[in-house]
Amino acid sequence: MSEAENTFREFAIYGDASASGNKMTGKNFSKMCKECRVMDGKAVTGTDIDIVFCKVKTKGARTITFADFQQAMKELCSKAFKGESPEEALQAVYGLIVGKEPGSMGTTKARKVGGIKRLTDTSCIYTGTHKLGFQENGKGKGLAGRCNLTENSGYVGAYKGAGKYDQTH
């Protein structure tokens, strides 16, 4: 398998656990072109990427195969590298793509520093009702941690011996 096909498969399965890697969606094709710097915003824009994707996919389909991908790269190389011959331009585009993997550009990572860490720490800082709003791992209990939910068990609220009458008598 060629290195370009490996890159195709890596981007084809990105974001979809059930994907086999044989077909790529338009979203993943656009992501690959952005991250591999095929799309520069001047010679090749996002609109160009979408037009080429729609041109090479079969009618009614939502994905492209590796053969369609190769055709799309031939279409894009003429736009990206205008002054070069078609073979040199194609090799230059594949040079941008080969060996790349999808990244997590622009995603926000969860922070556990400063105020956030103190707000979710149940070990020693918070006591009483504030501590009841969180589980031991720091995740909130949601509505059960904020409100007194009614139980229709027949016992008075906060009675500690609920459900033990039949065991003792």
VENDAWO-V288283 format. One record per residue. N is the residue number from 1. RES is the residue in three letters. SS is DSSP state (helix for helix, strand for strand, loop for the rest). PSI is psi in whole degrees, 0 to 359 (999 if undefined). Layout:
N_RES_SS_PSI ; N_RES_SS_PSI
This chain:
1_MET_loop_136 ; 2_SER_loop_163 ; 3_GLU_helix_327 ; 4_ALA_helix_323 ; 5_GLU_helix_326 ; 6_ASN_helix_316 ; 7_THR_helix_319 ; 8_PHE_helix_313 ; 9_ARG_helix_320 ; 10_GLU_helix_314 ; 11_PHE_helix_333 ; 12_ALA_helix_326 ; 13_ILE_loop_355 ; 14_TYR_loop_126 ; 15_GLY_loop_358 ; 16_ASP_loop_106 ; 17_ALA_loop_335 ; 18_SER_loop_358 ; 19_ALA_loop_144 ; 20_SER_loop_341 ; 21_GLY_loop_1 ; 22_ASN_loop_338 ; 23_LYS_loop_144 ; 24_MET_strand_138 ; 25_THR_strand_167 ; 26_GLY_helix_325 ; 27_LYS_helix_315 ; 28_ASN_helix_326 ; 29_PHE_helix_316 ; 30_SER_helix_319 ; 31_LYS_helix_317 ; 32_MET_helix_316 ; 33_CYS_helix_325 ; 34_LYS_helix_311 ; 35_GLU_helix_331 ; 36_CYS_loop_3 ; 37_ARG_loop_28 ; 38_VAL_loop_320 ; 39_MET_loop_117 ; 40_ASP_loop_352 ; 41_GLY_loop_348 ; 42_LYS_loop_291 ; 43_ALA_loop_319 ; 44_VAL_loop_119 ; 45_THR_loop_175 ; 46_GLY_helix_327 ; 47_THR_helix_319 ; 48_ASP_helix_319 ; 49_ILE_helix_314 ; 50_ASP_helix_321 ; 51_ILE_helix_316 ; 52_VAL_helix_319 ; 53_PHE_helix_314 ; 54_CYS_helix_329 ; 55_LYS_helix_321 ; 56_VAL_helix_339 ; 57_LYS_loop_156 ; 58_THR_loop_154 ; 59_LYS_loop_130 ; 60_GLY_loop_350 ; 61_ALA_loop_160 ; 62_ARG_loop_358 ; 63_THR_strand_165 ; 64_ILE_strand_153 ; 65_THR_loop_180 ; 66_PHE_helix_326 ; 67_ALA_helix_319 ; 68_ASP_helix_323 ; 69_PHE_helix_318 ; 70_GLN_helix_321 ; 71_GLN_helix_321 ; 72_ALA_helix_322 ; 73_MET_helix_325 ; 74_LYS_helix_322 ; 75_GLU_helix_318 ; 76_LEU_helix_329 ; 77_CYS_helix_328 ; 78_SER_helix_330 ; 79_LYS_helix_321 ; 80_ALA_helix_321 ; 81_PHE_loop_81 ; 82_LYS_loop_324 ; 83_GLY_loop_356 ; 84_GLU_loop_164 ; 85_SER_loop_159 ; 86_PRO_helix_323 ; 87_GLU_helix_316 ; 88_GLU_helix_321 ; 89_ALA_helix_320 ; 90_LEU_helix_318 ; 91_GLN_helix_324 ; 92_ALA_helix_319 ; 93_VAL_helix_315 ; 94_TYR_helix_329 ; 95_GLY_helix_327 ; 96_LEU_helix_328 ; 97_ILE_helix_321 ; 98_VAL_loop_133 ; 99_GLY_loop_5 ; 100_LYS_loop_153 ; 101_GLU_loop_154 ; 102_PRO_loop_137 ; 103_GLY_loop_179 ; 104_SER_loop_59 ; 105_MET_loop_133 ; 106_GLY_loop_3 ; 107_THR_loop_151 ; 108_THR_loop_131 ; 109_LYS_loop_148 ; 110_ALA_loop_137 ; 111_ARG_loop_140 ; 112_LYS_loop_39 ; 113_VAL_loop_163 ; 114_GLY_loop_229 ; 115_GLY_helix_325 ; 116_ILE_helix_317 ; 117_LYS_helix_319 ; 118_ARG_helix_326 ; 119_LEU_helix_329 ; 120_THR_helix_7 ; 121_ASP_loop_119 ; 122_THR_loop_0 ; 123_SER_loop_304 ; 124_CYS_loop_343 ; 125_ILE_loop_310 ; 126_TYR_loop_142 ; 127_THR_loop_173 ; 128_GLY_loop_224 ; 129_THR_helix_331 ; 130_HIS_helix_323 ; 131_LYS_helix_330 ; 132_LEU_helix_344 ; 133_GLY_loop_352 ; 134_PHE_strand_151 ; 135_GLN_loop_174 ; 136_GLU_loop_331 ; 137_ASN_loop_1 ; 138_GLY_loop_353 ; 139_LYS_loop_145 ; 140_GLY_strand_154 ; 141_LYS_loop_354 ; 142_GLY_loop_220 ; 143_LEU_helix_326 ; 144_ALA_helix_333 ; 145_GLY_helix_343 ; 146_ARG_helix_329 ; 147_CYS_loop_155 ; 148_ASN_loop_107 ; 149_LEU_loop_140 ; 150_THR_loop_141 ; 151_GLU_loop_131 ; 152_ASN_loop_52 ; 153_SER_loop_349 ; 154_GLY_loop_353 ; 155_TYR_loop_158 ; 156_VAL_loop_144 ; 157_GLY_loop_141 ; 158_ALA_loop_17 ; 159_TYR_loop_124 ; 160_LYS_loop_340 ; 161_GLY_loop_23 ; 162_ALA_loop_130 ; 163_GLY_loop_4 ; 164_LYS_loop_358 ; 165_TYR_helix_313 ; 166_ASP_helix_330 ; 167_GLN_helix_325 ; 168_THR_helix_340 ; 169_HIS_loop_999
